[in-house]
Amino acid sequence: MAVRQIVSKVNSKEDEELKKFVEKARIKIKVVGCGGAGNNTISRLMQIGIKNVETIAINTDALDLLYTDANQKILIGKETTKGLGAGADINIGRKAAEEQIDEIKNAIKGADLLFLTAGLGGGSGSGSIPLVARLAKEMNILNIAIVTLPFLMEGKHRAENARIALEELEQYSDTLIVIQNERLLEIVPNLSLAEAFSFADEILANAVKGIVDVVLNPGLVNVDFADLKAIIKEGKFGVIGLGESKSEKRAIEAAEKAISHPLLNVEVKNGKAALIDIISDPSITVRESQKVIETVASRLSEDAKIIWGVQLDKNLDGILKTLVVITGLEKPEYFKVKSFKKRKEIEKYLGVEFAE
């Protein structure tokens, strides 16, 4: 982590050589979306303009894959499913991925950091994402799995698929971030089914893009790949939170929203490490940066490792955003139904009011 002035002008032959070295040393990041929800995340990332990242879509469903926007597509189970999907059978999804294991290896080869995304519960995503994580581990590729759990209304079969996939991901992923779709029903109970699934896809995409931007974009106070690795080494289970505010207390409010986001539903008080990225217009003060860091740190373990950075965006016009990645958490009870915050509290955290 370093404080620096951002200079884009190249003035000499030495600068040209340095520029070439920087390009050669740039870390390679790839994002793999497994199954329908994972493919939707990949398409969404392409739409919002993720840069300097290779996207890879994996699916048993040829039609779904056809309409996915990705740099690379891998149809798995060409013999097993004939391009017709896995029918919510995790064993078929796993077998399908094994059929194309060499293609998957070649696709992720060369990556320094690999993001894996899927909506667990179906056959393709639940069956293939653990295999990709296993390959990444065998190939010494740092990998972060960000997945969603099925809605309760999707039934016990999908819940069991998700449970099996999670157990396997715990073995192979360096960091596992789980988002519970069921929380959406508490926040926005009147969403249509299509809107609910779209919202879940959006959350996955924003989580991936947030971490990528932290690592790749130059900042006033810079966070690099080594910083991210230091955070990941602190523990298997993690969460990611996003918050923003434009009020006079924007620093504290943005930090509070990031670490108290209703969709996380995870206790962070035992977190061993946190990566904090502050994104603001150039008006941000030293004191505001300090408030963000102190607010997050106060919610974690006393000896938690804190790494932070600041990125400036003149287009934010008074808005301060905070992205927090917390690792080293105790294993969450993913399938335990817990009491939720009151609706008004949730609205306050999100900064919105939901229609009745």
LINMO-V908119 format. One record per backbone hydrogen bond with DSSP energy under -0.5 kcal/mol. CO is the residue of the C=O (numbers start at 1). NH is the residue of the N-H. E is the energy in kcal/mol with one decimal. If there is no record, write none. Layout:
# LINMO-V908119
<<CO;NH;E> <CO;NH;E>>
This chain:
# LINMO-V908119
<<2;222;-3.6> <5;7;-0.7> <9;11;-0.5> <12;16;-1.9> <13;17;-2.1> <14;18;-2.4> <15;19;-2.6> <16;20;-2.0> <17;21;-2.1> <18;22;-2.7> <19;23;-2.2> <20;24;-2.1> <21;25;-2.2> <22;26;-0.9> <27;29;-0.6> <28;112;-2.9> <28;113;-1.9> <29;54;-2.1> <30;115;-2.7> <31;33;-0.5> <31;56;-3.0> <32;34;-0.6> <32;117;-2.6> <33;58;-2.8> <34;38;-1.0> <34;119;-0.5> <35;39;-2.6> <36;40;-2.1> <37;41;-2.0> <38;42;-1.9> <39;43;-2.5> <40;44;-2.4> <41;45;-2.4> <42;46;-2.0> <43;47;-2.0> <44;48;-2.2> <45;50;-1.9> <46;49;-0.6> <52;29;-0.6> <53;55;-0.5> <54;31;-2.7> <55;72;-1.5> <56;33;-2.9> <57;74;-2.9> <58;35;-2.4> <59;76;-2.3> <60;62;-0.8> <60;85;-1.4> <61;65;-2.2> <62;66;-2.2> <63;67;-1.4> <65;68;-1.3> <68;70;-0.9> <72;57;-2.8> <74;59;-1.8> <74;76;-0.7> <77;81;-2.8> <77;82;-1.2> <77;83;-0.6> <81;84;-1.7> <83;62;-2.0> <83;63;-0.6> <86;89;-1.4> <88;90;-0.7> <89;93;-2.1> <90;94;-2.2> <91;95;-2.4> <92;96;-2.7> <93;97;-1.9> <94;98;-2.0> <95;99;-1.6> <96;77;-1.4> <96;100;-1.1> <98;101;-1.4> <100;104;-2.2> <101;105;-2.4> <102;106;-2.3> <103;107;-1.9> <104;108;-2.0> <105;109;-1.3> <108;111;-1.7> <112;142;-1.0> <113;30;-2.2> <114;144;-2.5> <115;32;-3.3> <116;146;-3.1> <117;34;-2.8> <118;120;-0.8> <118;148;-1.8> <119;122;-0.8> <122;121;-0.6> <123;127;-1.7> <124;128;-2.0> <125;129;-2.2> <128;132;-2.0> <129;133;-2.2> <130;134;-2.3> <131;135;-2.4> <132;136;-2.3> <133;137;-2.1> <134;138;-2.4> <135;139;-2.0> <136;141;-3.2> <137;140;-1.3> <140;142;-0.6> <142;114;-2.9> <143;174;-1.5> <143;175;-1.3> <144;116;-2.5> <144;146;-0.5> <145;147;-0.5> <145;177;-3.2> <146;118;-0.9> <147;179;-2.8> <148;120;-2.3> <149;181;-1.3> <151;154;-1.7> <152;155;-1.9> <155;159;-1.6> <156;160;-2.5> <157;161;-2.2> <158;162;-2.4> <159;163;-2.2> <160;164;-2.4> <161;165;-2.4> <162;166;-2.5> <163;167;-2.0> <164;168;-1.7> <165;169;-2.6> <166;170;-2.3> <167;171;-0.7> <168;171;-0.8> <168;172;-1.2> <169;173;-2.9> <175;145;-2.6> <175;177;-0.5> <176;178;-0.5> <176;238;-2.3> <177;147;-2.4> <179;149;-2.2> <179;181;-0.7> <180;183;-1.6> <181;184;-2.0> <181;185;-0.6> <182;185;-0.9> <182;186;-0.6> <183;186;-0.8> <183;187;-1.6> <184;188;-3.4> <188;191;-1.6> <192;196;-2.4> <193;197;-2.1> <194;198;-2.1> <195;199;-2.5> <196;200;-1.9> <197;201;-2.2> <198;202;-2.2> <199;203;-2.0> <200;204;-1.8> <201;205;-2.2> <202;206;-2.6> <203;207;-2.1> <204;208;-2.1> <205;209;-2.7> <206;210;-2.3> <207;211;-1.6> <208;212;-2.3> <209;213;-2.8> <210;214;-1.6> <211;215;-1.8> <212;216;-2.6> <213;217;-2.1> <220;4;-2.4> <220;222;-0.5> <221;310;-2.1> <222;2;-0.8> <224;228;-1.8> <225;229;-2.5> <226;230;-1.9> <227;231;-1.6> <228;232;-2.4> <229;233;-2.1> <231;234;-1.4> <232;235;-1.5> <236;176;-2.7> <237;329;-2.0> <238;178;-0.6> <239;326;-2.3> <241;324;-2.6> <243;322;-3.1> <245;320;-2.7> <247;250;-1.4> <249;253;-2.5> <250;254;-2.6> <251;255;-1.8> <252;256;-2.6> <253;257;-2.4> <254;258;-1.8> <255;259;-2.0> <256;260;-1.3> <261;264;-1.8> <261;265;-0.8> <263;180;-0.8> <268;271;-2.3> <271;301;-1.6> <272;305;-2.8> <273;327;-2.3> <274;276;-0.6> <274;307;-2.6> <275;277;-0.5> <275;325;-2.4> <276;278;-0.5> <276;309;-2.3> <277;279;-0.5> <277;323;-2.6> <278;311;-3.1> <279;321;-3.4> <280;313;-2.8> <281;284;-1.7> <285;289;-2.0> <286;290;-2.2> <287;291;-2.2> <288;292;-2.1> <289;293;-2.1> <290;294;-2.8> <291;295;-2.4> <292;296;-2.1> <293;297;-2.8> <294;298;-2.1> <296;299;-1.6> <297;300;-1.3> <301;304;-1.9> <305;274;-2.6> <307;276;-3.0> <309;278;-2.7> <310;220;-1.5> <310;221;-1.6> <311;280;-2.3> <313;316;-1.9> <314;317;-0.6> <316;319;-1.0> <319;281;-0.6> <320;245;-1.9> <321;279;-2.7> <322;243;-2.2> <323;277;-2.9> <324;241;-2.6> <324;326;-0.5> <325;275;-2.7> <326;239;-2.1> <327;272;-1.6> <327;273;-1.5> <329;237;-0.5> <332;334;-1.3> <333;336;-1.5> <335;337;-0.5> <336;338;-0.6> <342;346;-2.1> <343;347;-2.6> <344;348;-2.0> <345;349;-2.2> <346;350;-2.3> <347;351;-1.6> <347;352;-1.6>>
